[in-house]
Amino acid sequence: HGSQYPVMKARGIIPTSASKLVGLLLDSGRVQQYNKMSLGRIDEHYFAEGVDRLSKCSVTGIQGEAKIVRSKSQPPVIRKPVELRLLLHARRLPSGSEEGAKYLIIGRSVWETEHGTPEATDNSTTRCEMLLSVNLIRDIQMS
């Protein structure tokens, strides 16, 4: 509707539990299992670990898992690899007794230094920015 920022919404049913899917998405060593264009992803820094932890971390005050990741992909049409650097936060959401597990994963590009200035550019890649990524992953009852 005339916005300069593209928005995409997708839905899907994946035949696995929400817990297993979230585990796959957060495991940087397994990215190439579901993304054939991936050249790899590394975890640069952990703020908190344990996506299923319902209490807050005593050091950071963060519930769930939070980390900075850097990934590179090689889409077929683009000459240079595409590089993303994200702050990822994932946590399990409280659910009722009838519901299965629910998780929320949020991502946001972070290219700035701790001083708020842009990080030096690497000319071997094309830097990509993801303003916001939100994924709600939940178990569903299959009949």
C-alpha positions in Angstrom: 0.0 0.0 0.0 2.6 2.5 -1.0 5.1 1.7 1.7 8.8 2.0 0.8 9.6 -1.0 3.0 8.6 -4.4 1.6 6.7 -6.7 4.0 6.3 -10.4 3.5 4.0 -12.8 5.4 4.1 -16.5 5.1 2.4 -19.5 6.7 3.3 -23.1 6.6 2.9 -26.5 8.3 6.2 -28.3 8.9 5.8 -31.9 10.1 7.9 -31.6 13.3 7.5 -30.2 16.7 7.8 -26.5 17.4 10.7 -27.2 19.7 12.7 -29.2 17.1 12.1 -26.5 14.4 13.3 -23.7 16.7 16.3 -25.8 17.7 17.1 -26.2 14.0 16.7 -22.4 13.2 18.9 -21.4 16.1 21.7 -23.9 15.5 24.2 -22.0 13.2 26.0 -25.2 12.4 22.8 -26.6 10.7 21.8 -23.7 8.5 22.9 -25.4 5.3 20.4 -28.2 6.0 17.5 -25.9 5.2 19.1 -23.1 3.2 21.0 -24.4 0.1 22.2 -20.9 -0.7 23.9 -20.5 2.7 27.7 -20.2 2.8 27.5 -20.5 6.6 26.5 -18.7 9.8 28.5 -18.0 12.9 27.4 -17.0 16.4 29.5 -13.9 17.2 28.2 -13.3 20.8 25.7 -14.8 23.2 23.8 -12.6 25.6 21.8 -15.5 27.0 21.4 -19.2 26.2 18.5 -21.5 26.6 15.4 -20.9 24.5 13.2 -23.0 26.8 14.2 -21.1 29.9 11.1 -19.4 31.2 12.9 -17.4 33.9 15.1 -14.4 33.2 18.9 -14.7 33.1 20.3 -13.5 36.4 23.1 -11.6 34.6 21.4 -10.0 31.6 17.7 -10.1 32.5 16.9 -11.7 29.2 14.3 -14.5 29.0 15.2 -17.2 26.4 18.2 -17.0 24.0 19.7 -13.9 22.6 22.8 -13.7 20.3 24.4 -11.9 17.4 24.9 -14.0 14.3 26.6 -13.3 11.0 25.6 -15.2 7.9 26.6 -15.3 4.3 24.6 -16.6 1.4 25.1 -16.8 -2.4 21.8 -16.3 -4.3 22.1 -17.4 -7.9 21.6 -14.0 -9.6 23.9 -11.9 -7.3 27.7 -11.9 -8.0 28.9 -11.2 -4.5 27.8 -13.2 -1.4 25.1 -11.5 0.7 26.0 -10.9 4.3 23.6 -10.4 7.2 24.4 -9.6 10.8 21.5 -10.0 13.2 20.5 -9.7 16.8 18.4 -12.8 17.3 16.1 -13.3 20.3 14.1 -16.5 20.8 12.0 -17.5 23.7 9.3 -20.0 24.6 5.9 -18.4 25.2 3.7 -19.5 28.1 0.9 -21.8 26.9 -2.2 -23.3 28.4 -2.6 -26.9 29.2 -4.5 -27.7 26.0 -2.0 -26.0 23.8 1.3 -27.2 22.6 4.6 -25.3 22.8 4.8 -21.8 21.3 8.0 -19.9 20.5 8.7 -16.4 19.3 11.9 -15.5 17.3 12.7 -11.9 16.5 15.6 -10.7 14.4 17.0 -7.2 13.7 20.1 -6.2 11.7 22.9 -4.7 13.7 25.7 -3.2 11.7 26.7 -0.4 14.1 29.6 -0.5 16.6 29.0 0.1 20.3 29.4 3.8 19.6 26.5 3.8 17.1 28.7 4.3 14.0 28.6 2.0 11.0 31.1 -0.8 11.1 33.8 -0.8 8.4 32.6 -2.4 5.2 34.0 -5.6 3.7 34.0 -5.2 -0.1 33.9 -8.9 -0.8 30.2 -9.1 0.2 27.0 -7.2 -0.3 25.6 -6.1 3.0 22.0 -6.8 3.5 19.7 -5.2 6.2 16.7 -6.8 7.7 14.7 -4.2 9.5 12.6 -6.7 11.5 11.9 -10.4 11.3 9.2 -12.0 13.5 8.5 -15.7 13.6 5.7 -17.3 15.7 6.3 -21.1 15.8 3.8 -23.3 17.5 2.6 -26.9 17.8 -0.7 -27.6 16.1 -3.0 -30.5 16.6 -3.1 -32.7 13.4 -6.2 -34.8 13.0 
